[in-house]
């Protein structure tokens, strides 16, 4: 097949784009990211930037929760007033943006060790360690020198690093688990099970393992999830779980009222709220989308002859499509999906129309929030749904002729 030998750049179906330009664009983006980070650090006052936000923004809630746990008050992380007071003590300020801790107690297993380090060192280790692990996963999926530059320059990765969030962790657990699934299913299950810290991204994993006949990984994932829950109970007490469930009403209110802004949500639910839909309509649409994603993933994972890379990509995309609660930094999970789809396209050819959507999926995090906020145009969810639909076509539809060589 002629398209099997296409270069990496041919994925983009653009005559003005070649491999060298791809590398140059990635380098330019990385330099821009570095300039933004350097400016933020140089204008900061202590650990607070010139706009009054903590360096690493969301990371301060992780660090505050770890400090509360170290002080013997882990349940206080779910007390908004106590968490806010902890962030003020850490920053040495009288005022900061308000953060809301909504994670289940197993999240404390990941962040608790941060309390033993100074804030900036903890932030560096959290971001740099997650970034390195993410790049390692991407390299294992698509071992090509351009993979690292494009993965590093992926806008969602920069947003994740700037927010000090957990997108790298989610991508490593899901992508790494999929990488290991066929060779080391027990270890793969362990990684999947640790996603219990953010269960909304793991909703379709048990379904995929079940219909795909990956019994060892499924059992391992269940045991790992139970072990993480048990460890959090033993280390942080029953009070942490009680506080988490008591805080659930706050989480429901945030989803219904959107005090932090619906434009930040990169989901069907968020998209409909951005364009003026009510909570009931948006919730119903999200439920239909979640069900549809589950059906597609189940059908794909049942097909024993389907290339594993297509299944893996579809599950990563489905993880983002199925949840009502995902932000731009969660979009790092999209990177392994794109890498698998590129690898499959290199082998079997890129179908016409796919390439444009893959490029848009890579670029959209740059403008997803601003387009939703200022234009009421939820580009992020729209492009994500298009990417999922095209991946589903590759998995379940008739095989169209590959795109012609450039």
C-alpha positions in Angstrom: 0.0 0.0 0.0 1.5 3.3 -1.1 0.5 5.3 2.0 2.4 2.9 4.3 5.6 4.6 3.5 4.3 8.1 4.0 6.5 10.4 6.2 5.4 11.6 9.6 4.4 15.0 8.1 2.0 13.4 5.7 -0.3 12.8 8.6 -1.3 16.5 8.2 -2.2 16.3 4.5 -0.7 19.7 4.0 1.8 20.4 1.2 3.3 23.3 3.2 4.2 21.2 6.1 7.1 18.8 6.2 9.1 17.0 8.9 11.5 19.8 9.4 8.7 22.3 9.8 7.0 20.1 12.3 10.1 20.1 14.4 10.5 23.9 14.0 7.0 24.5 15.0 7.4 22.3 18.1 10.6 24.1 19.0 8.9 27.5 18.7 6.1 26.4 20.9 8.5 25.0 23.5 10.4 28.3 23.4 7.2 30.2 23.9 6.3 28.0 26.9 9.8 28.5 28.4 9.4 32.3 28.0 6.0 32.2 29.8 7.5 30.2 32.6 10.6 32.3 32.9 8.4 35.5 33.0 6.2 34.0 35.7 9.2 33.0 37.8 11.0 36.3 37.4 8.0 38.5 38.3 6.9 36.3 41.2 6.9 37.5 44.8 7.8 34.4 46.8 5.5 31.7 45.5 2.9 34.1 44.2 3.0 35.4 40.7 2.4 39.0 39.5 -1.4 38.3 39.1 -1.8 37.1 42.7 -1.9 33.4 41.9 0.3 30.7 43.4 3.1 29.5 41.1 1.7 26.2 39.8 -1.8 27.6 40.5 -3.8 24.4 41.3 -0.8 22.7 42.7 -1.1 24.7 46.0 -4.3 22.7 46.9 -2.3 19.4 46.5 0.5 20.8 48.7 -2.0 22.2 51.2 -3.8 18.9 51.4 -0.4 17.1 51.9 0.4 19.5 54.8 -2.9 19.0 56.4 -2.3 15.2 56.2 1.1 15.6 57.7 -0.3 17.6 60.5 -2.8 14.8 61.3 -5.8 16.6 59.8 -6.3 14.9 56.4 -10.1 15.3 56.6 -9.6 19.1 56.7 -8.8 19.0 53.0 -12.5 18.7 52.3 -13.3 21.7 54.6 -13.1 24.7 52.2 -12.3 27.1 55.0 -9.5 24.9 56.4 -8.0 24.3 53.0 -8.1 28.0 52.2 -6.4 28.9 55.4 -3.7 26.3 54.7 -3.1 27.8 51.3 -2.7 31.3 52.9 -0.2 30.0 55.4 1.8 28.3 52.7 1.9 31.5 50.5 2.3 33.9 53.4 -0.6 36.0 52.0 -3.8 37.4 53.3 -5.7 36.6 50.1 -5.5 34.0 47.3 -7.8 32.4 44.8 -10.1 29.9 46.4 -9.5 26.2 45.6 -11.9 23.3 46.1 -10.6 19.8 47.0 -13.0 17.3 45.4 -10.8 14.2 45.1 -11.4 10.9 46.9 -9.0 10.0 49.7 -6.7 7.8 47.6 -5.5 11.1 46.0 -3.8 11.8 49.3 -1.6 8.7 48.7 0.0 10.5 45.7 0.3 14.0 47.3 1.1 13.3 50.9 4.9 12.9 50.3 5.0 16.5 49.0 4.6 17.8 52.5 8.2 16.8 53.3 9.6 19.3 50.7 9.6 23.1 50.3 6.9 24.3 48.0 8.9 25.1 45.0 10.9 21.8 45.1 7.7 19.9 45.5 6.2 21.7 42.5 9.3 21.0 40.4 9.3 17.3 41.3 5.6 16.9 40.8 5.6 18.6 37.3 9.0 17.4 36.0 8.5 13.8 37.3 5.1 13.6 35.7 6.4 15.2 32.5 9.3 12.7 32.2 7.0 9.7 32.8 4.5 11.1 30.2 7.3 11.4 27.6 8.4 7.9 28.4 4.9 6.5 27.7 4.7 8.5 24.4 8.1 7.2 23.3 7.1 3.6 24.0 3.9 4.0 21.9 5.6 5.7 19.0 9.5 5.5 19.2 10.4 8.3 16.9 12.6 11.3 17.6 9.7 13.6 16.5 7.4 12.0 19.0 9.2 13.6 21.9 9.2 17.1 20.5 5.5 16.9 19.5 4.6 15.4 22.9 6.6 18.0 24.8 5.0 20.8 22.7 1.5 19.4 23.0 -0.5 22.4 24.3 -2.4 20.4 26.9 0.9 19.3 28.4 1.9 22.9 28.8 -1.4 23.8 30.4 -1.0 20.8 32.7 2.5 21.9 33.7 1.4 25.5 34.3 -1.5 24.4 36.5 0.6 21.9 38.4 -2.3 19.5 38.0 -2.6 15.7 37.6 -3.0 15.3 33.9 0.4 13.7 33.5 -0.4 11.2 36.2 -3.7 10.2 34.5 -2.0 9.9 31.1 0.7 7.7 32.5 -1.7 5.4 34.4 -4.0 4.9 31.5 -1.5 5.0 28.7 1.1 3.0 30.6 -1.6 0.4 31.6 -2.6 0.0 28.0 1.1 -0.4 26.9 1.5 -3.2 29.5 -1.8 -4.9 29.0 -0.8 -7.6 26.6 2.6 -8.4 28.0 2.2 -7.8 31.7 -1.5 -7.8 32.6 -1.1 -7.8 36.3 1.1 -4.7 36.3 -1.3 -3.1 33.8 -4.2 -3.8 36.2 -2.3 -2.1 39.0 -1.9 1.1 37.0 -5.6 1.0 36.0 -6.6 0.4 39.6 -4.7 3.5 40.7 -7.0 5.6 38.6 -9.4 5.3 41.5 -7.9 8.7 42.5 -9.8 10.1 39.5 -12.6 7.6 38.8 -14.4 9.7 36.2 -11.5 9.0 33.8 -11.6 5.2 34.4 -15.3 4.6 33.8 -14.8 2.6 30.6 -11.7 0.7 31.6 -13.5 -2.2 33.4 -15.9 -2.5 30.4 -13.0 -2.7 27.9 -11.1 -5.3 30.0 -14.3 -7.3 30.5 -15.4 -7.5 26.9 -11.8 -7.9 25.7 -11.3 -10.9 27.9 -8.4 -9.4 29.8 -9.4 -11.2 33.0 -6.1 -11.0 34.8 -5.8 -7.3 34.3 -9.4 -6.8 35.3 -8.9 -8.7 38.6 -5.6 -6.9 39.2 -7.3 -3.5 38.6 -10.1 -4.3 41.1 -7.6 -5.5 43.7 -5.4 -2.4 43.2 -8.4 -0.1 43.5 -9.6 -1.8 46.7 -6.0 -1.7 48.1 -5.8 2.0 47.4 -9.1 2.6 49.1 -8.1 0.5 52.1 -4.7 2.2 52.3 -6.3 5.6 52.3 -8.7 4.5 55.1 -5.9 3.1 57.2 -3.5 6.1 56.7 -6.0 9.0 56.7 -8.8 7.6 58.8 -12.5 7.0 58.3 -13.0 10.8 58.8 -11.4 11.5 55.4 -14.0 9.3 53.7 -16.8 10.8 55.7 -15.6 14.3 54.8 -15.4 13.3 51.1 -19.0 12.1 51.0 -20.2 15.1 53.0 -18.5 17.3 50.5 -20.3 15.6 47.6 -23.1 18.2 47.7 -20.5 20.9 47.0 -19.3 18.9 44.0 -22.9 18.6 42.8 -23.5 22.3 43.2 -20.3 23.1 41.2 -21.5 20.9 38.3 -25.0 22.4 38.4 -24.1 26.1 39.0 -20.6 26.3 37.5 -19.1 28.9 40.0 -15.7 28.3 38.5 -17.0 28.7 34.9 -18.5 26.1 32.5 -16.0 27.3 29.8 -13.3 25.4 31.6 -15.1 22.0 31.2 -14.0 20.3 28.0 -17.0 17.9 27.9 -20.5 17.6 26.3 -22.0 18.8 29.6 -19.8 21.8 29.7 -20.3 22.6 26.0 -24.1 22.7 26.4 -23.9 24.9 29.5 -21.6 27.3 27.7 -24.2 27.8 24.9 -27.0 28.3 27.4 -28.4 24.8 28.0 -29.8 24.0 31.4 -28.4 21.5 33.8 -31.1 18.9 33.0 -30.6 19.1 29.2 -26.8 19.1 29.5 -26.9 16.2 31.9 -29.2 14.2 29.7 -27.0 14.8 26.6 -23.9 13.8 28.6 -25.6 10.6 29.7 -26.4 9.7 26.1 -22.9 10.5 25.1 -21.5 8.4 27.9 -23.7 5.5 26.9 -22.8 5.8 23.2 -19.0 5.9 24.1 -19.4 2.8 26.2 -21.2 0.9 23.4 -18.5 1.9 20.8 -15.7 1.0 23.2 -17.3 -2.4 24.0 -17.9 -3.2 20.3 -14.3 -2.3 19.4 -12.7 -4.2 22.3 -14.7 -7.3 21.4 -13.0 -7.5 18.0 -10.1 -9.8 18.5 -8.7 -9.0 15.0 -8.7 -5.2 15.5 -5.2 -3.8 16.0 -4.5 -3.1 19.6 -3.4 0.5 18.9 -6.9 1.4 17.6 -8.5 -0.1 20.7 -6.1 1.7 23.0 -6.7 5.0 21.2 -10.4 4.6 21.3 -10.4 3.9 25.1 -8.2 7.0 25.8 -10.6 9.2 23.7 -13.6 7.5 25.3 -12.3 8.3 28.8 -12.5 12.0 27.9 -15.8 11.8 26.0 -17.6 9.7 28.6 -17.0 12.0 31.6 -18.9 15.2 32.3 -16.0 16.5 34.4 -12.7 17.1 32.5 -10.6 20.2 32.1 -7.9 21.2 29.5 -5.1 19.6 31.6 -7.0 16.3 31.5 -6.6 16.5 27.8 -3.0 15.1 28.2 -4.8 11.7 28.0 -5.4 12.6 24.4 -1.7 12.5 23.6 -1.4 8.6 23.8 -4.5 8.3 21.7 -3.0 10.5 18.9 0.3 8.6 19.1 -1.4 5.2 18.7 -3.5 6.6 15.8 -0.4 7.9 14.1 1.3 4.6 14.5 -1.7 2.8 13.1 -1.9 5.2 10.2 1.8 4.7 9.4 1.1 1.0 9.1 -2.3 0.9 7.4 -2.6 4.3 5.9 -4.3 7.5 6.9 -7.9 7.8 5.9 -9.0 10.9 4.3 -10.3 13.4 6.8 -8.6 11.9 9.8 -5.5 14.0 9.6 -7.2 17.4 9.8 -9.0 16.2 13.0 -5.8 14.8 14.5 -4.1 18.2 14.0 -7.1 20.1 15.4 -7.1 17.8 18.4 -3.5 18.5 19.0 -3.9 22.3 18.6 -7.3 23.0 20.2 -6.1 23.1 23.9 -4.4 26.4 23.0 -7.7 28.1 22.3 -10.4 25.8 23.9 -10.9 27.9 27.0 -10.8 31.3 25.4 -13.1 30.3 22.5 -15.7 29.0 25.0 -15.3 32.0 27.3 -15.3 34.8 24.8 -17.1 33.4 21.8 -19.4 30.8 23.5 -17.9 28.3 21.1 -16.9 25.1 22.8 -14.2 24.0 20.4 -12.6 21.5 22.8 -15.6 19.2 23.2 -16.5 19.5 19.5 -13.1 18.5 18.3 -12.8 15.7 20.9 -16.2 14.2 19.7 -15.0 14.4 16.1 -11.8 12.6 17.0 -13.7 9.9 18.8 -16.1 9.5 15.9 -13.2 9.1 13.4 -11.4 6.6 15.7 -14.7 4.7 15.9 -14.9 4.7 12.2 -11.4 3.2 11.9 -12.3 0.6 14.5 -15.8 -0.4 13.4 -16.5 0.9 9.9 -15.5 -0.3 6.5 -11.9 0.3 5.5 -11.9 3.4 3.2 -9.1 3.9 0.7 -6.0 5.5 2.3 -5.1 9.1 1.7 -2.8 9.5 -1.4 0.9 10.2 -0.9 1.9 13.8 -1.0 
